[in-house]
Amino acid sequence: MSQLNTREGKKSDCSSLYELVKEAAQTNKIPVDPNLTPEGLEEIGFGPSPGFYSIVAEKDHSLVGYALYYYTYSTWEGRSVCMEDLFVTGTENHNDVATAMWKKLVEVALAADCGRCNITALQDKKEMLNFYECHKAINLTKSEAWHFFRMNQDSMAEFVKGSKVPEGITIREATPSDCIGIRKQIQDLADYEKMPEGPQIDAEVLKTDGFGKQVFYKACVAEEEGEMVGYTLYFFTFNWEGRGVYMEDLYVSPSHRSRGIGMALWRKVIRDGMALQGIRCDFAVLDWNLPSIEFYKSKGAADMTELRGFLFYRMRKEEMEEFVKK
Ligand SMILES: CC(C)(COP(=O)(O)OP(=O)(O)OC[C@H]1O[C@@H](n2cnc3c(N)ncnc32)[C@H](O)[C@@H]1OP(=O)(O)O)[C@@H](O)C(=O)NCCC(=O)NCCS
């Protein structure tokens, strides 16, 4: 019987990967970005700051499946990974091949010091949900009430037409010396979200991960007279529909709200996403956080959990470590 081999994807895999991506898109009835080509995959995935990484499953020198992932960042637990896609071609034993690829991905993620493996799942894909759950991934939409929000390309274009930054406020990219202030605001946001024990990382970790050899996130701060009054932290995403930006945190100090600072920070995130040809801006909101939900909806973002059944799944570090041992 031929042997199944899983390994990290290489630039020379891009033609075969592209064929699998097209098959996955057809199976899931989701259109592939018409501008995406094998060469495009090479450029995005194997350039100086890769937009995605892959794990491939190989049998008889042919690719029979792939997992697509990218690094993300949690302001609570630091480096994380998002498994965007897990696909096995028609003729294979799906669960075995998918498990082998996921396991390889988790091995790579643990070696990069990631403490979470995130997955976005669809409510009506019951088989996939069972598969994730049987490997101990948790449905966070169910357990913590996180909803998936998305601003699409048209709303992004409309939103960035505005350019107003409130008087006296400076919006600028964060520098390493902002990490202490950002860490404090991360705590303020966690307190607001009623999860004060959430943030585990310190300012030093933020410094290494945002400004070290490999950059895991971008951050911007809002300042008034030298005082930090808000921040946003974000990173870039990729799937076969196109590139995107994920806003992990957006926070404005209570005494500075309703002046347009939140919008100015969010606009900066979207502009950075659009500069990379991003076509969506995603983020998570707790279902009870109605003022923020109203704020996001009023600017054209949609609750994809409500509309399309998007769910957040997560394998935590403990389960990741158990998974690779099996
Ligand atoms: C959400 C948050 C970042 C918004 O920041 P902000 O600086 O207060 O918001 P802005 O002043 O930029 O918002 C201004 C715009 O949003 C609208 N808006 C703000 N709050 C709103 C609400 N509750 N309902 C409807 N619209 C709202 C305003 O009407 C205004 O629009 P306009 O200029 O067209 O009139 C801020 O309230 C916050 O930090 N909240 C707590 C933390 C949080 O929930 N963060 C998001 C986690 S997912």
The ligand as a MOL file (V3000), in Angstrom:
LIG
                    3D

  0  0  0     0  0            999 V3000
M  V30 BEGIN CTAB
M  V30 COUNTS 48 50 0 0 0
M  V30 BEGIN ATOM
M  V30 1 C -16.4240 50.3830 20.3860 0
M  V30 2 C -15.4790 51.5700 20.6250 0
M  V30 3 C -14.0710 51.1680 20.1990 0
M  V30 4 C -15.9720 52.7420 19.7700 0
M  V30 5 O -15.0470 53.7960 19.9260 0
M  V30 6 P -15.5320 55.3200 20.0150 0
M  V30 7 O -14.3210 56.1600 19.9280 0
M  V30 8 O -16.4130 55.5030 21.1870 0
M  V30 9 O -16.4390 55.4080 18.6980 0
M  V30 10 P -16.4940 56.6260 17.7270 0
M  V30 11 O -16.6390 57.8670 18.5350 0
M  V30 12 O -15.3790 56.5670 16.7610 0
M  V30 13 O -17.8310 56.2680 16.9720 0
M  V30 14 C -18.3950 57.2050 16.3380 0
M  V30 15 C -19.4280 56.6790 15.3910 0
M  V30 16 O -19.9950 55.4210 15.7410 0
M  V30 17 C -21.3590 55.5820 16.0720 0
M  V30 18 N -21.6100 54.8480 17.2850 0
M  V30 19 C -20.7910 54.7350 18.3490 0
M  V30 20 N -21.3850 53.9880 19.3010 0
M  V30 21 C -22.5940 53.6430 18.7970 0
M  V30 22 C -23.6900 52.9080 19.2960 0
M  V30 23 N -23.6680 52.3910 20.5090 0
M  V30 24 N -24.7580 52.7400 18.5060 0
M  V30 25 C -24.8080 53.2620 17.2610 0
M  V30 26 N -23.8090 53.9860 16.7490 0
M  V30 27 C -22.7220 54.1700 17.5060 0
M  V30 28 C -21.5230 57.0610 16.3410 0
M  V30 29 O -22.8270 57.4760 16.0760 0
M  V30 30 C -20.5480 57.6520 15.3830 0
M  V30 31 O -21.0410 57.6560 14.0640 0
M  V30 32 P -21.2350 59.0400 13.2800 0
M  V30 33 O -19.9190 59.7570 13.3320 0
M  V30 34 O -21.6420 58.6180 11.9170 0
M  V30 35 O -22.2930 59.7440 14.0750 0
M  V30 36 C -15.4850 52.0260 22.0980 0
M  V30 37 O -16.7930 52.3280 22.4710 0
M  V30 38 C -14.9250 50.9980 23.0550 0
M  V30 39 O -13.7200 50.9590 23.3090 0
M  V30 40 N -15.8040 50.1880 23.6430 0
M  V30 41 C -15.4070 49.2180 24.6450 0
M  V30 42 C -14.5280 48.1520 24.1010 0
M  V30 43 C -15.1530 47.3890 22.9940 0
M  V30 44 O -16.2810 46.9470 23.0780 0
M  V30 45 N -14.3550 47.1870 21.9450 0
M  V30 46 C -14.7590 46.3990 20.8470 0
M  V30 47 C -14.5160 45.0040 21.2120 0
M  V30 48 S -15.0270 43.9610 19.9360 0
M  V30 END ATOM
M  V30 BEGIN BOND
M  V30 1 1 1 2
M  V30 2 1 2 3
M  V30 3 1 2 4
M  V30 4 1 2 36
M  V30 5 1 4 5
M  V30 6 1 5 6
M  V30 7 2 6 7
M  V30 8 1 6 8
M  V30 9 1 6 9
M  V30 10 1 9 10
M  V30 11 2 10 11
M  V30 12 1 10 12
M  V30 13 1 10 13
M  V30 14 1 13 14
M  V30 15 1 14 15
M  V30 16 1 15 16
M  V30 17 1 15 30
M  V30 18 1 16 17
M  V30 19 1 17 18
M  V30 20 1 17 28
M  V30 21 1 18 19
M  V30 22 1 18 27
M  V30 23 2 19 20
M  V30 24 1 20 21
M  V30 25 1 21 22
M  V30 26 2 21 27
M  V30 27 1 22 23
M  V30 28 2 22 24
M  V30 29 1 24 25
M  V30 30 2 25 26
M  V30 31 1 26 27
M  V30 32 1 28 29
M  V30 33 1 28 30
M  V30 34 1 30 31
M  V30 35 1 31 32
M  V30 36 2 32 33
M  V30 37 1 32 34
M  V30 38 1 32 35
M  V30 39 1 36 37
M  V30 40 1 36 38
M  V30 41 2 38 39
M  V30 42 1 38 40
M  V30 43 1 40 41
M  V30 44 1 41 42
M  V30 45 1 42 43
M  V30 46 2 43 44
M  V30 47 1 43 45
M  V30 48 1 45 46
M  V30 49 1 46 47
M  V30 50 1 47 48
M  V30 END BOND
M  V30 END CTAB
M  END
